[in-house]
Amino acid sequence: MPLASMRAWLAPRPIAHYALLLLCVLVVSLGVLASFVFNDATRLRDRIAQTDQTLAHQELEEAVSLLSRHARDAAAALTQWDEARQQLDNPIYYGYWRNSRALAAGVLPEGMVAVDLYDLQGRNLSAFPEKEASMPPQIDPQDLSSFLQRESGRHYLYFFFPFHQDAGKKYLSGYAGLKFDFERELRQLRTFRYLDLSSLHLEAGDGVRIPVDTLVSAMRFESTGNPETRELEVLVTRSFYEIALIIAAISLIGYVALVYVVAKPLRRLSSHIDSMRRGRSQGQLLDDSYRGMLAVTELENVRHSLNDYQHQLDDMHVSLAHKNKELWTLAHQDPLTGIFNRRAFDDDWRAMLRSHRDTPQGVAFLLFDCDHFKPINDTYGHQVGDRVIEGLALSLGGALRAGDRLYRLGGDEFATVLFATDPERARQVAERCVEDVLRYDFNAYGVKEPVRVSVGIACVEEADASVDGLQHLHRQADIAMYYAKRPGQGKIAVYSEEMGEGLEAVVSSAETSAVYEAMSDPSRLEMHYQPVLDLSTSRFDYYEALVRIRGEQGLVMPSSIFPVVELRGLECEFDLAVLERVRADLEAGLVPDGAGVSLNVSGPGIVSQRVNDALMQFAPLLITHKLVLEVTETSLITQIAQASANLARLRKAGFIIALDDFGSGYSSLRYLSSMPVDLVKFDISMVRSLEESGRQAVFVEDLARMIKDAGYRLVAEGIESESLLAKVRQLGFSHAQGFHIGRPAALSRHPEPQRASV
Amino acid sequence: MIWTPLPLLAVVALLVLSAPAFARAGGEVEAKLPSGMVVGASYHPGRKQLPAVLILHGFLQTRDFPTVASTMDALASGGYTVLAPTLSLGVSRRNKSLPCEALHLHTLEEDAEEIAFWVRWLMSKGHSRITLIGHSYGNLQLLAYLGRNPSPVVKQLLMISLTDVEAKQSAAQRARFAQALRERVARGDTRLAEIEFGHCKKYVSPPASLLSYMSISRQRILDAVAQSPVPARVIMGSLDDRMGVGWVEHLQGRGIAVSVIPGASHFFDNQFEFDLHEVVLQTVTGR
């Protein structure tokens, strides 16, 4: 047998199969035993039948002998009968005697079929022997032997004897013949115990005479069997059947008992263990039977052990559930603020997406971001930063509706999702949040500057609610939030399609990839230079280096680059890449000697040691080129001391410091006065107001004069007309910049400074 | 005449008690009739000075019939020579009573002839005085013998329970039977006749044989007794129901001596056989 087949054959099987096998073995054993018993019984029956046949043979011999004696007695009675003698003497009325008297007178035994008398010559005294009697019409006085003869299927025994007139048998009167119905006579003569008289028959045909002395051997017969032996045989057979039946019944009961007492509980145990293994039992215990316990002690012990084990497992399960809950809490709770973290947000978001398919409803995604948190963190340290984060979480959480969840997605970014709402209500919640943050006392942590949050809101109306729409909410809220962070946007913005045009890059993976690739490979940066006109000489004094990134879809403009940089906190790294690229241009001689270059450095870059070190590497170029560092006033606010120190050191090294976008932010004159600044670049919005009549133009004119008078040189951005150029020139601006003067372009395309046409 | 048994009771009882010794002295005799038929009788020789007694059995019976046998024994015990033949009735060596249904080939004449044979047989034995005793129908056969030239040695006739043939069938019936038989005989019709005859419901016999017995009638009986050549006496039982009412009176009316034993039946069985024996002995001795 192959090994695999043998293993399959020896594989475990249900106990019911073994019980069935045991039952089958019992049945087969009973069958074999029954065959043995039947064989023995058959042999015994054959022996008994043989004995019975012998006894039947003996019985028949005895019966024939008795019948012969009986016939002789009848013959004796006949010869002593007066009427018979009378017939031999005077047979004139023999017919009457034979037919009316011979058998009816009571002299001869009953059952005799016929009797006839013969004269001395052996002639039947009957006038018509062939009609009246079935006795031979003629006998041979010399041969009076008796014989058996079959006639019409019945056997008749004939006896013939001489008829003497006297007791001394001296006077022979004639002969007599008696005829017996063999079977009837035998039946009347005796009771046969072994011989079946009904089976008695003669092989020879009708009319053949069988002498009495050979009669028994000529007869064919069957034995009835010994009744006691037959009864014993029947008793043995019946007993065997009864025993077999009892054994079969016991086996069946045993099988059923085994199935119910062992197999079924075992199957239940097995099924229960299997359920436990598959985690389907759900803490259910294996119940007992109606008796309160299993019938088999070992199985009951197993059940108890299993239930105890189940109890222990349940306890462990409860413990694990607690642990899991704690773990879930740890995994889903922000350890600093105690509110839900990014993981919880992701889980809830996925759950919301699933449930939203069934019950769509209006959803608003609110994204909170702390303004200038990094400078605060850098200025006051991480501990204060953490306190600010805690304060933000407390104030935002307090402003939300009961049941709304506040998530800290990371750093200073928080989010909440409002259900069954619309943009207006979402805005109200956002305004409450902004106000609560403003009211929160961050001064308690030592933070002097006001802490604000910008809120980006993205909504999906119930009518438009779809899973696809929900999946874009986060990105849209991101865009709205950055929109809100723009100066003058009121800190709260609800996403609209128009926002996506400018801030799409913030969340665009293409722009983000371009930024990261440019940082890793600054050669991908493409610097466009916009000339800045010295109004006193009408020559291009220097060029402002404006960065673009060469991407697969064309140039990525600063409006797409810087939101990504700021969102990702990549200011320093991006500054370093730009500086490297500009330095390469300078070193490559793309910028003609004598012409200057202005470099835009981010707030974080100003306070960054690495950026400062990179700037210091420009020092050798200061010999041939004028280098201007443009920094925004907002970038200086948070770490103004460090920024001032670094700027002072760079200024000392030869860099000219320009305050960029003056007028777009706080425009605090206190800050201006405290910072080492050489040039003040009026924001384009302020310059454009000069062309308008009104208070703002006056205010800008006065501001320009005041700053100029304070010793600063002024640069006007956004000069797009000659009149505006004339205006700034009139106000005393020293430099002007704008499309009217020159568009940003690769440096080779700019005219020589000396050949400026403006 | 009503006879009272008391005076002789003791004597008869003594004789009966001693009977076996005498009976054992008797024997069976056989004789061959001229017809070749072998007949038998019980023969008890007695004292020569006493008359020999021939006692004949009743209808179809044998000498072994109890009434006959006991009377024979009583007589033998009394020292009488007693011969009790068995009529052959057409059967050689007949030793059993003949059933009614048996084939009856005998005739009344043959019966009388056999009686005559036995009377001669007694005479051959040296008996010169013979008393005939009959029982029932045997009396009619004895009367038939006496009516046919009886032997002179016959001195006395004693008839026990004399039969009245018309007790069962009336004279008219018997006349019709007889007429029918005569017609058959006249036609030569030998087929067996089956009629009620005597006490037999079915009596089978050839017409001629049966017709011989039809010659007997009540009147002829009374005449035969009354005209008997020898003294005749009749012994009847008062309770003999086989006879018609007034039979005894008929007999007595004809001057026939009748002894009636009170309480006895036709067969004088039980204790009445002693009464019978006493009367018989008394009659035979002539006391």
Chai-1 contact restraints between the chains, C-beta under 6 A:
chainA,res_idxA,chainB,res_idxB,connection_type,confidence,min_distance_angstrom,max_distance_angstrom,comment,restraint_id
A,D82,B,V91,contact,1.0,0.0,6.0,A-B,restraint_1
A,D82,B,R94,contact,1.0,0.0,6.0,A-B,restraint_2
A,D82,B,K96,contact,1.0,0.0,6.0,A-B,restraint_3
A,E83,B,A102,contact,1.0,0.0,6.0,A-B,restraint_4
A,Q86,B,V91,contact,1.0,0.0,6.0,A-B,restraint_5
A,D89,B,S92,contact,1.0,0.0,6.0,A-B,restraint_6
A,Y93,B,L103,contact,1.0,0.0,6.0,A-B,restraint_7
A,Y96,B,L192,contact,1.0,0.0,6.0,A-B,restraint_8
A,W97,B,L103,contact,1.0,0.0,6.0,A-B,restraint_9
